[in-house]
Every structure is written in structure tokens, then in C-alpha cells.
Amino acid sequence: MSWQDKLRQVEPYVAGEQPKISNMIKLNTNENPYGPSDRVKEVLKEIDIEKLKLYPNSDGEELRHALADYHGLKDDQVFLGNGSDEVLALTFLTFFNGKEPVLFPNISYSFYPVYCDLYQMNYKEVLLDQEFKINVEDFKQPNSGIIFPNPNAPTGLLVSLDFIEEVLKSNPDSIVVVDEAYIDFGGQTCVPLINKYDNLVVIQTFSKSRSFAGARLGVALGNKEAISHLYDVKNSFNSYPVDYITQQIGLASVLDSQDMKEKCQKVINTREYTKIKLKKLGFVVPDSYANFVFVKHPEIDGEKLFLALRKEGIIVRHWNKPLIDQYLRITIGTDQQMERLFEFLEKYITQQQSEGE
């Protein structure tokens, strides 16, 4: 038997493209167009470079305390990781170890089945209906854990706190993970339910609403026991996942959360305007609560439109997958960027319609 026969065979997650195109409008990876707060910029100017020769605080105590205070929790209810993808990976390792399948939506964050395959976990996809909505009854079946994003990705749809409570009540012996990567763009966080349900874990990220995609900082929130086990697994994997600089700027961001809320509101305003404009252009537009819209045009092939936009230097996200291959996920950019998008779409759709006559 060769060494190749002993390899772990996995099909990896495919991240959004980071193209090297000059003057492009990049609307494919749900980055925040407005950048971190000025307080973060000031901290970066004052970073003590001598501290880079030392290991960072392994538990990020100052940042944990600030986050606990922000969310109305205790410090030992907060977990920090190197981006929410790492937090998710450790969450799967920590909580989803039963014989029954892990449950998550069939149209959802495509990293979930990758983690299950990597860790050789059994999983079952819960089917969304034709309007991409989740049926709460589908989570009332034997499982080793449940995870879903809220708002969902890539659809942008939101479930209510009542929905989440029903899932929690129906699964008292399983950890229910709610992935709130986009919650600051219009949803109501379920963090207040943590002290009511010990089987709830909430995961959030600094990448979207706090404009930290390039810094890598993710958070898990839950009861003290669950978070302590998450730290046990983390410390068996990497004792120092959050570096000194990221801890400092993360703290600055939390202490200036009003800046984040104001920028999220700008994105929300642009998103709502974008929905109206795209509907006028004939697009089918589900009601997104995230910093993106998930749309299709009934008269134009999704991949064809994706390639036409790309040729124009407007980069959006397209998946060649069943059920969603006609849809494009478009990140909400600045008002100026979105106007460029609308101008191109109006010309392109008019051209396509005239050619079809």
C-alpha cells in the first residue's frame, strides 16, 4: 500500500473568486464596501511592533470581555476563533459526534457538507420549499446536531425567533447552531435565547458587518459548559488562533459598534433600493435580510448573465448547482457601484429582449 492510499480524500469548499481585474466592481464575496471604523485605523497606527515577538493572549481576554458586555453575556460564554469558518470547523468537531445525521438545509452555506465529509460525519440535508423557505417540522427528526444560517446564505431569507425556539424545544438533546454571519443587516439576533436554552450556540463573524474579511475573526456564543468544551477542542488544535493585532483591532471595533450599525444601515438602505430596481428590470428577488440579493431573470440564463457581467468588469457569484443555477448572488456595494450595475443590466436586458423578438 502506497502513501497515496492513506490520504484523506475530500472535495474542498470553493471560496468566492478573488479576480485580478483592474477597475472591477467586486460584488461576489459579501465584503462590506465601507471599511472598519476610524477607531480601528487609529489602533493600527499605534500597534506596538515589539509585541509581535511574543505570543498573543491565548483567550483574547479583553476582546472576550468587550463582546460579552456587548451581547449581555458573561466572559465564559464567548469563544474566539480565526474567522467564523474556523469556529464552525471546531463547532462540528466539538458538538456533532453522535450516530444520527447532522441536519442542515440543502441550499445553505456550502462549507457544512465539506466539514461533514472531512470529519466523516453522517449528515442529512433538509429540503427547502420552492420559495427557499425552511419547514420547521423537518428539524423534528433524529439527529446529532442542527445547523443553519440566519439569514440563510445564499438566499438571504430569515426565520423568526419563534422558529428557532421551536427547533430548540424539539431538540433538547442536540446542540442547535445558528450561524448569524449576516444578522446585523436586518435580522433579530437569537443571542438573548442563550440563557434560556443550554443547547443553543450562536456563531457570528467580523468579516461582514464589521468589515474584517481581511483580518479573520469569528465568535461563538453559548452556555458556559458548551463554550468550555469548544475551548478544549480549540486548545487541542491551536492554542493561539487569534493574533495580537486582530485582538487589538477587534476590541476597537466592538468599542465602536455604533460605527458598524451606521454602516450596516447604509447597506440596508442600498439593498432595499436594489430590490426595487431589480424587480423593475424583471428579476425575481427573494426578500433578502443580508448584505446581498439572490436573484434570477426569467428570460435570461443565469450563467450567460454572470459571464456578461464579468466581461463588463462586474463580478458576482454564480453556482452551477441544481435548483440555484439560474440565480446570481449579488453583494450590496456602494450606491455608485450599484448604479453601474443597474445601468449595465438595463442595457443588456433591453438588448437581449430586442434580439429575441
N, C-alpha and C positions, 0 to 999 in steps of 0.2 A: 504493500500500500504506500503510495507516494504522499508527500506533504500536501499536495493539492487535494487529495481525497479527504483531508482532515479540516479543510476550510469551512467556515460558516458561510453558506450561500444565502444572500439576501438581495432583494430588489430595493435599492435605496430610495429615499424620498428625493424628489426633484424640486429644488427651490426655484423661485421666480428668477428669470434671466436678469443678469446684470450686463446689458449690452454696452459696447464701446462705440456709441454713435454720437457724433457731435451735434449739438443743438437739439437733442431729442427731448420729447416730453415723456417722462417716465411715470407711467400710471399702472404699473404691473405688480408691485410688491407691497402695496398698502403702507408706504412710508408717509410720515407726516410732512407736509410741504413747508411748515413754518419753523421748524428747528426748536432746540431747547431754550429754556429761559435765559435771560441775561445773567441771572444768579449763577447758572452753570458755567457760563463763559468766564465770569469773574473767578470762580473756584479754579478753573483750568489755568488761568494766568498765575495763580498763587500756589500751584502744586509744588510741594517740597520734593524735588527730584531725588534728594538723598534717601527718602523713604522707599524708593524703588529697589534699593538693595536689600530691604527687609521683607519678610513675608507679611501679607496683609492680615488684618484681624479675621480669623477663620470663620467667625459667625457674623461679621458685619454688625456688631452690636449697636452702634449709633444709628445706622440705617434701619435696622430692625425696630428699634425703639420709635423712630420717627414714623415708620409705616404702621406700627401698632397703634400709635396715637392717632394717626390719620384715619384708620379704619375702626377705631373704638375697640381694639383688641388688646391683649397682653403680649409682651415681647415673645413669650414662648409659644405663641400661636402664629408666628411669622417665620417663613423659610425663604432663604435667598438662594438663587442659582444663576448660572452663567447663561442668561436668556431663558425664556419660558420653554424652549424646546428641551433644554437640559432638565428643567424642572419637571416637564412632562415625562421624559425618559425615566427619571428617578421615581416619579409617581407610579408609573406602570410597574417598575421593579418592586416597589415597596408594598403596594396595595392589591395588585391583581394576580394573586398566586393560587387561586382555587382551581378546581377541576372544571367548573362550569365556564361557559364562554364570557368574555368581556363584551359588553354591549355598547355600540355607538352607531350613529346614523350612517347610512350608505353614501349620502352626499354630505361630506363634512371635511374636516381637516385631514388631508391625506397622509399625515405622519402617523395617525393612530394605527392603521393596519401594518405600517412599517415596524413600529415598536413591537407589535404582537408577533410578527414574523421573526424579528431579531431575537426576541426572548423566548420564542417557541411557545407562545401562549395561544390558547384557543379563543377565537372571537366570533361574534355574530353581528352582522350589520342590520340595523333596524331600518326598514324601508320608509322613506318619506313619501307623502302622497304627491299627486300631480302638481300641487301648488307649493311643493317643497316643505310642507309642514310636518312636524313630528307628532305622532299619536302617542299620548302618554300611556295608553294601555300596553303598547309594545314594550315598555320597560318593566312590565309586571310579569316577568318570567325568570326562571332560574339563571343566575349569573354570578360571576366572580368579581364584578365591578361594572360601573357605568361611567361613561364619559361623553360629554357633548359640549360644543362651544355655544355660548350665548352672548351676543348674537352668533348665529351659525356662520361658518365660512365654507364655501364661497357665496352662500345665498344672501347673507345679511339679515335673515329673518330672526325674530326674537320670540322667546317663550316667556310667560309670566312667572312671577314668584309663586303663584298658586300651582302652576305646572311643576315647578321644581320641588315644592313642598310635597306634592302628591308622589313624585318619584322617590323622594327621601323616605316618606312614610311607608311606601310599598316595598322598600328595600332596606330594612333596618340592619341587616347582617352584611351589607355590602357598602363599600365606600363609593359615593357618588361624587364624581369630579366635574365641576362646572368650569369650563375654560373661558374666562372673560377677557380675552385678548382685546376685544373691541367695545367693552362695556361703557367706556367713557364717551362714546359717540352717540348715545341716545337711549341706552337701556337702564334698567334699575338693577344695581348690583344685588346679589344674594348674600353678600358678606354678613349682613345682620342676622341671617339664619344660622350662622356657625355656632353660636352659643345655645341655640335651640336644638340642633341636630348634630350629634357627635360623629355621624357618618358623612358629613359634608366637607369636601376640600375644594377651595376656590383657587384657581390659577390665574394670575394676571401678568402682564408684561409692560416693560418701559418702552418697548420698541415703537408702539403706535402712538398712543395719546401723548406720551412724554418725549417723543422724538429721539429715542435712544437706540434705533436699529443698529447703529454702528458701534455701540458700547456694550451690548449684551448684558441685560439684567432682567431676571424673571423672579416671580414671587409666588409662593403657595401660602394659603391661609387656611387654618383649620383648628381643631381642638388640640390641646397640649400634647396628648398622647400620640395622635396621628403625626403631628409635626416632629415630635422627638424620634419617631421611627424613620421618618423621612431623612432626618439628620444622620441617623445611624447608617443608613444606606449611602448617603452622600459621603460620609467620612470613611466609608469602605471603598469609595471610588475616587474621590478627590477632596482633600482637606481644605483646599484654597480655591474654590471656583470663582469667587468674585474678587477681582484685583483691587488694589488700593485706590487707583484713580476712579474706577467705576463706583466704588463705595462713596467717595467724596462727592462726585457729581450727582450720584443717585440721591444722596442726602440733600443736596442743594435743590434738586428738583422737587422732592417731597415737601420741603420747607417753603417752596414757591408754587404750590399746587394751584393757586389762583391763575397763574400764567397758563398752566396746562388747560384749565377749564375754559379760559377765554379763547384759546387757540382751537380747542375742540368745538366750541360754539361756531367759530368761523367755518370749520369744516362741515359742521351740521348744516349751516345756512347754505353753503355751496352745494352740498348733497341734495337738499330739498329742491333747490333751483334746477339742479342737474336732472332730477327725476321728471320735473315738469317739461324741461326742454326735450329730453329723450322720448317722452310719451308723445309730444307733438310731432316728433320725427317718425313716429310709428313703432317705436320699440315697446316690447313687453318688459315692464320694470317691476319686479317684486319689491315690496316695501322694506328697503334696507334700513337698518339701525346702526350700521357700521361706517367705516370711512371709505366705503366703496359701494358700487352698484353692480348688480349681476343681471345682465340684460341680453335680449336677443331681438333680432328684427325678423318678422315672419316672412319677409320677401328676399332676404339676403343670407347666404350661407355664412355660418359663424367663422369658419376658418378663412374663407375668402375675405371677409371684412377685417379680420385680425391681420392678415397679410397686407391688405390695402393700407391700414392704419400704420403698420410698421414701415411700409415704403415711404410714408409721409413723415416718418420720424416720431410717431406717437405709439408708444409701447404699452400694450395692455396684456392681460392674461387670458389664455385660451387652453382648454383641455380637450384632447381627443379621447373622451371617455363617454360611454353610453349615458344617456339621459341629459347630459350637460354639454354635448359637443357643439350645440348651436348657440351657446351662451358665451359672452365675454364678461370678465370681471374687470371693472374699470375703477382704479383708485381715484379718490377725490383729490385733485390738486388745487392750485391757486385758481382764483376766478379767471385770471388771464390764460392759464393753461387750459381750463375747461372751455373757454370761448374759442380757442384754437381748435379744440376737439369738435365743438358744435359746428363751426364753420366748415371743417372738412366733411363731417358726416352729412350736412345738408347738401353740399355739392355732390358728394359721392352717391347718396341715395337718389337724388334727382337724376343723375346720370344713369344709374342702374335702371331706374324706372322708365326712362325715355328709351333706353336700349331694348327694354323688354316689350315695348309697345309694337 
